[in-house]
Amino acid sequence: MSIVIGGAVSYDYLMKVEGLFQEVILPHQLSQLTVNLVSSDVQRSFGGSAGNVAYTLGLLEMQPIVISAVGHDFDPYADHLQLAGVEVRHLLHFEHGLTAAYYAFVDQAENRVATFVKGATRNMDDTSFRTVPSAEWVIILPSEISTMHKWVEECIADQRPFFYDPSHQVWYLPHAQLQRGLHHSLGVFINEVEAECILQRMGWTLDDLREQCPLLVVTHKEQGSVIYQREQVYHIPAVQPHTLQNGTGAGDAYRAGFLAGMMLGLPLDVAGRMGALSATYCVEQVGTQGHHFTRAEFATRFRQSFADIPFAPAW
């Protein structure tokens, strides 16, 4: 079984600044704002939700295929993904543009001021899951709204099973498009803030949302996650990290671990715990793709973290 991951890939630039934003951004100055931030260095890492999910799926040896649009500067990123076991030959390359970039300033309280430069992702409408007809599953991650709509309609028309992760686009997707993605998917991934946004925008209760989604996974950071399927509710604990280096990308790693469990045919509570462990590996390292493990190492730590949960015999 194989899976196609559609969404953005980017180079991430993280700059830590001394002090707090509240010391340089004063409420009475917002109408004439000038802020000069100084960082001692910059950390560049590989990022973007599609790249993040594909990377961890690659570590889990699930042979993921990533679809996105990239620029002429993508070669180092491509090498990195291929070393992790990710198929990159279906990416659209635009030789006269740059790969998308995410720039973030982070203060000492972990507050963040960031911007996303679209780069080649402006051409995402030219991508199609139909270029990979052999893949059984698809996950649609946040991208251009028009691209997400195209991908959803493509999967529905082709009767192709897909998972749906609208992420930050829940604030911007037209109601009809959002509901269509939720309702026709195999399963939906959101965090607790995005869940609240959907309820407010659509005028729904949590029960209404559960009725729309055959499978709903809501992540709650260090509080773990909750999986809803019909009348069943599974509360999945988080895995305590050995050290905390990074909070960004944990949700993407969780999705990869969960999807790997689904692809292996494991029960939902086991798949959820695979997601929880994958997220912990991510936060223990700098960057959204700074973590690494073998499948044997993952299985050993899973058994250590969840001694009462049986794991896949093949592992």
Buried (B, 14 or more C-beta within 10 A) or exposed (E): EBBBBBBBBBBBBBBBBEEEBEEBBEEEEEEEEEEEBEBEEEBEBBBBBBBBBBBBBBBBBBBBBBBBBBBEBBEEBBEBBEEBBBBBEBBBBBEEBBBBBBBBBBBEEEEEBBEBBBBBBBBBBEBBBEEBEEBEBBBBBBBBBEBBBBBBBBBBEEEBBBBBBBBEBBEEBEEEBBBBBBBBBBBBBBBBEBBBBBBEBBEBEBEEBBEBBBBBBBBBBBEBBBBBBEEEEBEBBBBEBEEEBBBBBBBBBBBBBBBBBBBBEBEBBBBBBBBBBBBBBBBBBEBBBBBEBEBEEBBBBBEEBBEEBEBBEEB
